[in-house]
Amino acid sequence: MRAFLNEIIEGLRIAGRAVRTHKMRSVLTTLGIIIGIAAVTSMATILSGISQQFEKTLSSLGTDVIYVSRFPASRGPGFEWWKYAGRPPISEDLVETIDARSEYAGAVAPLTNTNRRARRGDNVVEANVTGSTPAYGRIKGIELAAGRFLTRSDERSAKNVCVIGAKIAGELFPVASPVQKDVRVDGKTCTVVGVRERQGAGLFGQTSEDERIIFPYSTFKKLFGISRWRSIQVMAKIDQTGQMDRATGELTGIIRTARGQDPRAENNFTLIQQDTVRAQFASVKFAIYAVGLFLTGLALVVGGIGVMNIMYVSVRERTGEIGLRKAVGAKRRTILLQFLIEAVIICMIGGAVGVAVSFGLAGVISAFGIPSVLPMSTVALAFGICVAVGVLFGMAPAWQAAKAQPVEALRYE
């Protein structure tokens, strides 16, 4: 064991000297590795950040909440909207129907949105304006930084009151407290009664909860109206989380009956829950991984070929040295380790630069609103890949050096 450790130490010393002797060549050799490692770590960084932000966004839906909607949750490329546009709008009467008939729904609320501009003096901000009932607070688990949430009195009287997100509060009230202050939303005046806790950025540029203004549903309807193209959703919070499948079946029956559907007809509505959205995201993430791994693998293969080529050059340049070492008793294993270590060191240098590039790219990516997190497990994986590439592509040149005959190597010019 001591002899083997000495061989590794000696191999590190010789490999380090070889890399220092040919600095420029070593740097140019690592370019492919740098690109490959930067690609794999950047991809992992973006996917890790997206996954974390997705889970955070998904948690806002609630594990125990079912949404009744005219449209499905996924509306990506190729979405055939005309198949759903002909569906009858979700009626607000459905809220009372589900609340009265469902055994599993503990809280039910309507939900509708529009985008409007909010103003306070010279301060203006774009906001997502939401209309719902006080049950929205319980369903969404709203936490307030100041003030109160909407009440039944607000809803019954259609009061011009609202609860605003943290970003809205910061933009319109940079110094003073917003509570009991007036803001104008699309020219309509309302009084701020509560400010939500900060939630963070939305996923893929979606509206953050911090940019949301919540009105009583009756007030929203009075100020902005409800049209066919601004169809509402209905949220139902299921008290027994283990009964989601039964609750889904129950809600399906209640809604079909309320909408007078023929038993043989397909549902003219969609039930959306967290598991459905997570399954759709999993397929998207798999596609991103597949494309990213292909491109990363291609870059690493190109980089590995470059390392193999330069190692062959190094073996040829040091053939005389190899012959001398073997003549004085160096074993094949010693020569093999020496060149393998040199290949791994070159790849590790490229990996270190690639990881450093990824840290810089993470900041740039975050500046464009794309969540990016570079976990240490990804850094460890990157260096593990470097070792694997060094061993894989350095084995052939190292073996050529190890099996060289001493006499022929000493005569090589």
C-alpha positions in Angstrom: 0.0 0.0 0.0 2.9 2.4 0.9 4.5 1.7 -2.5 1.2 2.3 -4.3 0.7 5.7 -2.5 4.3 6.6 -3.3 3.6 5.9 -7.0 0.5 8.2 -6.9 2.4 11.0 -5.2 5.2 10.7 -7.7 2.7 10.6 -10.5 1.1 13.8 -9.2 4.4 15.5 -9.0 5.4 14.5 -12.6 2.0 15.3 -14.0 1.9 18.7 -12.3 5.4 19.5 -13.7 4.2 18.5 -17.2 1.1 20.7 -17.0 3.2 23.7 -15.8 5.7 23.1 -18.5 3.0 23.3 -21.2 0.6 25.9 -19.7 -0.9 27.2 -22.9 -1.3 23.7 -24.4 -3.0 22.5 -21.3 -5.4 25.5 -21.2 -6.3 25.0 -24.8 -6.9 21.3 -24.3 -9.3 22.0 -21.5 -11.6 24.2 -23.6 -13.9 21.3 -24.5 -14.0 20.2 -20.9 -14.8 23.7 -19.8 -17.7 24.0 -22.2 -19.0 20.6 -21.3 -18.8 21.1 -17.5 -20.3 24.6 -17.8 -23.1 23.2 -19.9 -23.9 20.3 -17.4 -23.7 22.5 -14.3 -25.6 25.4 -15.9 -28.3 22.9 -17.0 -28.4 21.4 -13.5 -28.5 24.9 -12.0 -31.5 26.0 -14.0 -33.4 22.8 -13.5 -32.7 22.8 -9.7 -33.9 26.4 -9.5 -36.9 25.7 -11.6 -37.8 22.6 -9.6 -37.6 24.6 -6.3 -39.6 27.5 -7.7 -42.1 25.1 -9.2 -42.6 23.3 -5.8 -43.1 26.7 -4.2 -45.6 27.8 -6.9 -47.3 24.4 -6.6 -47.7 24.8 -2.9 -49.7 27.9 -3.5 -52.2 25.7 -5.3 -52.6 23.6 -2.2 -52.2 19.8 -1.9 -55.9 19.7 -0.7 -57.5 22.1 -3.2 -59.4 21.2 -6.4 -60.0 23.9 -9.0 -63.0 23.7 -11.3 -62.1 25.4 -14.6 -63.3 25.7 -18.2 -59.7 25.2 -19.5 -57.1 22.6 -18.6 -54.0 23.6 -16.5 -51.5 23.1 -19.4 -51.7 25.5 -22.3 -48.3 25.0 -23.9 -47.4 24.9 -27.6 -50.1 23.1 -29.7 -52.8 23.9 -27.2 -56.1 23.6 -29.1 -58.0 26.3 -27.3 -61.0 26.2 -29.6 -61.9 22.8 -28.2 -62.5 24.5 -24.8 -63.6 27.9 -25.8 -67.1 26.5 -26.7 -67.6 25.1 -23.2 -70.2 27.0 -21.1 -68.5 29.4 -18.6 -68.2 28.3 -15.0 -71.1 29.9 -13.1 -70.7 31.6 -9.7 -73.8 29.7 -8.7 -71.7 26.6 -8.7 -70.0 27.8 -5.5 -73.2 27.6 -3.5 -74.1 24.3 -5.2 -70.8 22.6 -4.2 -70.8 24.1 -0.8 -74.3 22.8 -0.1 -73.9 19.3 -1.7 -70.3 18.3 -1.1 -69.4 16.2 1.9 -65.7 16.6 1.3 -65.3 20.3 0.5 -64.7 22.3 3.7 -64.4 25.7 1.9 -65.5 26.8 -1.5 -64.7 30.1 -3.3 -64.9 31.7 -6.7 -61.8 33.0 -8.4 -61.4 35.5 -11.2 -58.5 37.6 -12.4 -57.7 40.6 -14.6 -54.6 42.7 -15.1 -54.8 46.4 -14.2 -52.6 49.3 -13.3 -52.5 50.5 -9.7 -51.5 54.0 -8.8 -50.8 55.9 -5.6 -49.8 59.5 -6.4 -46.9 59.4 -8.9 -46.2 55.7 -8.1 -47.6 53.3 -10.7 -47.3 49.5 -10.9 -48.8 46.7 -13.0 -50.9 44.3 -10.9 -52.9 41.1 -11.2 -56.3 41.9 -9.7 -58.1 39.0 -8.2 -61.7 38.7 -7.1 -62.8 36.2 -4.5 -64.6 35.7 -1.2 -63.2 35.6 2.3 -62.9 31.8 2.0 -60.0 32.5 -0.4 -57.8 33.3 2.7 -58.5 29.9 4.2 -58.1 27.9 1.0 -54.8 29.6 0.1 -53.5 29.8 3.6 -52.9 33.6 3.3 -50.5 35.1 5.8 -50.5 38.8 6.4 -47.6 41.2 7.2 -50.1 43.9 8.3 -53.8 44.6 8.6 -56.5 42.0 8.0 -58.0 39.9 5.3 -61.4 40.3 3.6 -64.5 39.7 5.7 -68.1 38.6 5.0 -69.2 42.2 5.6 -66.9 43.4 2.8 -68.3 40.8 0.5 -72.0 41.4 1.3 -71.6 45.2 1.0 -69.3 45.1 -2.0 -67.0 47.5 -0.2 -64.1 49.0 -2.1 -61.4 47.4 0.0 -58.5 45.2 -1.0 -55.5 43.2 0.2 -52.3 43.8 -1.6 -49.0 41.8 -2.2 -45.6 42.8 -0.8 -44.3 44.1 -4.1 -47.4 46.3 -4.7 -47.0 47.7 -1.1 -43.3 48.4 -1.7 -43.9 50.1 -5.0 -46.9 52.3 -4.0 -45.9 52.9 -0.4 -42.1 53.0 -0.2 -42.1 54.7 3.2 -45.6 54.7 4.9 -47.7 51.8 5.9 -50.3 51.0 3.2 -53.0 49.9 5.7 -56.1 52.1 5.6 -54.6 54.1 2.7 -56.3 54.5 -0.7 -55.0 53.3 -4.0 -56.5 53.7 -7.5 -56.9 50.5 -9.5 -57.8 51.2 -13.1 -59.2 54.6 -12.0 -61.3 53.0 -9.2 -60.4 54.0 -5.6 -60.1 51.3 -2.9 -58.9 51.2 0.6 -56.0 48.8 1.6 -57.0 46.7 4.6 -54.2 44.2 4.5 -50.7 43.5 3.2 -49.5 39.9 2.5 -46.2 38.4 3.5 -43.6 38.3 0.7 -43.8 35.2 -1.5 -41.0 35.6 -4.0 -40.9 35.5 -7.8 -43.2 33.5 -10.0 -42.2 30.6 -12.2 -41.3 31.2 -15.9 -42.1 34.9 -15.6 -45.6 34.2 -14.2 -47.2 36.7 -12.0 -46.0 36.6 -8.4 -48.3 36.6 -5.5 -46.4 39.7 -4.4 -48.0 41.5 -7.5 -51.5 40.5 -6.7 -54.4 42.7 -5.4 -57.3 40.8 -3.9 -60.8 42.3 -3.9 -64.1 40.9 -2.6 -65.7 39.0 -5.4 -68.8 41.3 -5.3 -66.6 44.4 -5.5 -64.6 42.9 -8.4 -67.8 42.2 -10.2 -69.1 45.7 -9.6 -65.9 47.5 -10.7 -64.6 45.3 -13.5 -67.5 43.0 -14.5 -67.6 39.3 -15.3 -67.8 38.3 -19.0 -67.7 35.1 -21.0 -64.0 35.7 -21.7 -63.2 36.3 -18.1 -64.7 33.1 -16.9 -64.3 32.3 -13.2 -62.8 29.3 -11.5 -64.2 27.6 -8.4 -61.8 26.5 -5.6 -62.8 23.7 -3.3 -60.6 22.9 -0.2 -60.9 19.2 0.7 -60.8 18.8 4.5 -59.7 15.1 4.3 -56.5 15.0 2.2 -56.6 11.3 2.0 -59.9 11.4 0.2 -58.9 13.4 -2.8 -59.9 10.7 -5.3 -63.3 10.3 -3.7 -63.7 14.1 -3.5 -62.8 14.4 -7.2 -65.5 11.8 -8.1 -68.0 13.5 -5.9 -67.3 17.0 -7.4 -67.5 15.6 -10.9 -71.0 14.2 -10.2 -72.2 17.4 -8.6 -70.9 19.7 -11.4 -72.3 17.5 -14.2 -75.7 17.5 -12.5 -75.6 21.2 -11.9 -74.7 21.8 -15.6 -77.3 19.4 -16.9 -74.9 17.2 -18.8 -76.1 14.0 -20.5 -74.6 10.9 -18.7 -72.9 9.8 -22.0 -71.3 13.2 -22.7 -67.7 14.2 -21.9 -67.1 16.6 -19.1 -67.5 20.2 -20.3 -65.2 21.4 -17.4 -61.8 20.4 -16.0 -60.8 19.5 -12.4 -57.3 20.7 -11.6 -55.3 19.6 -8.6 -51.7 19.6 -7.6 -50.8 16.1 -8.7 -52.1 16.8 -12.2 -49.9 19.8 -12.6 -46.9 18.0 -11.1 -47.3 15.1 -13.6 -47.4 17.6 -16.5 -44.3 19.4 -15.2 -42.4 16.0 -14.8 -42.7 15.4 -18.6 -41.5 18.9 -19.4 -38.5 18.4 -17.0 -37.7 15.1 -18.6 -37.6 16.6 -22.0 -35.3 19.4 -20.8 -33.0 16.9 -19.1 -32.9 14.7 -22.3 -31.9 17.6 -24.6 -29.5 19.0 -22.0 -27.8 15.7 -21.4 -27.4 15.1 -25.2 -25.7 18.5 -25.7 -23.6 18.1 -22.6 -22.5 14.6 -23.6 -21.6 15.9 -27.0 -19.4 18.7 -25.6 -17.7 16.3 -23.1 -16.9 13.8 -25.9 -15.3 16.5 -28.0 -13.4 17.7 -24.9 -12.4 14.1 -24.1 -11.1 13.6 -27.7 -9.0 16.7 -27.3 -7.5 15.4 -24.0 -6.7 12.0 -25.7 -5.0 13.8 -28.6 -2.8 15.9 -26.3 -1.9 12.9 -24.2 -0.7 11.1 -27.2 1.5 14.1 -28.0 2.8 14.1 -24.5 3.6 10.4 -24.6 5.5 10.8 -27.9 7.5 13.8 -26.5 8.5 11.9 -23.4 9.2 8.5 -24.9 12.9 8.8 -23.9 11.9 9.6 -20.3 9.6 6.6 -20.3 12.3 4.3 -21.6 14.7 5.6 -18.9 12.3 5.1 -16.1 11.4 1.5 -17.2 15.2 0.8 -17.6 15.8 1.6 -13.9 12.8 -0.6 -12.8 9.6 1.4 -13.2 6.6 -0.9 -13.5 3.9 -0.7 -16.2 1.4 0.3 -13.4 3.6 3.3 -12.4 3.8 4.6 -16.0 0.1 4.0 -16.5 -0.8 5.9 -13.3 1.5 8.8 -14.2 -0.2 9.5 -17.5 -3.7 8.8 -16.2 -3.1 11.3 -13.4 -1.9 13.9 -15.9 -5.1 13.4 -18.0 -7.3 13.7 -14.9 -5.5 16.9 -13.7 -6.0 18.5 -17.1 -9.7 17.6 -16.9 -10.0 18.8 -13.3 -8.5 22.2 -14.4 -11.2 22.4 -17.1 -13.8 21.4 -14.6 -12.8 24.1 -12.1 -13.0 26.8 -14.8 -16.3 25.4 -16.0 -17.8 25.5 -12.5 -16.5 29.0 -12.0 -18.2 30.0 -15.3 -21.4 28.3 -14.1 -21.4 30.4 -10.9 -21.2 33.5 -13.1 -23.9 32.3 -15.4 -26.2 31.6 -12.5 -26.1 35.3 -11.5 -26.8 36.3 -15.1 -29.6 33.8 -15.5 -31.2 35.0 -12.2 -31.1 38.6 -13.5 -33.4 37.6 -16.3 -36.0 36.2 -13.9 -35.1 32.5 -14.4 -34.6 30.8 -11.0 -31.1 29.3 -10.7 -29.6 27.4 -7.8 -26.2 25.7 -8.0 -26.1 23.0 -5.2 -22.8 21.5 -4.0 -24.0 18.1 -5.1 -23.9 19.4 -8.7 -20.3 20.7 -8.2 -19.3 17.3 -6.8 -20.9 15.7 -9.8 -19.1 18.0 -12.2 -15.7 17.0 -10.8 -16.7 13.4 -10.8 -17.4 13.7 -14.5 -14.0 15.3 -15.0 -12.3 12.3 -13.3 -14.3 9.9 -15.4 -13.5 11.7 -18.7 -9.8 11.9 -17.8 -9.6 8.1 -17.0 -11.8 7.1 -20.0 -10.0 9.2 -22.7 -6.5 9.1 -21.0 -6.5 5.3 -20.8 -5.4 4.6 -24.4 -2.4 7.0 -24.4 -1.4 5.9 -20.9 -1.5 2.2 -21.9 0.6 2.9 -24.9 3.2 4.5 -22.7 3.0 1.7 -20.1 3.6 -1.1 -22.6 6.6 0.6 -24.4 9.8 -1.5 -24.5 12.7 0.2 -22.6 15.3 -0.3 -25.4 13.1 1.0 -28.2 11.9 3.9 -26.1 15.5 4.9 -25.3 16.4 4.8 -29.0 13.3 6.9 -29.9 14.1 10.4 -31.3 
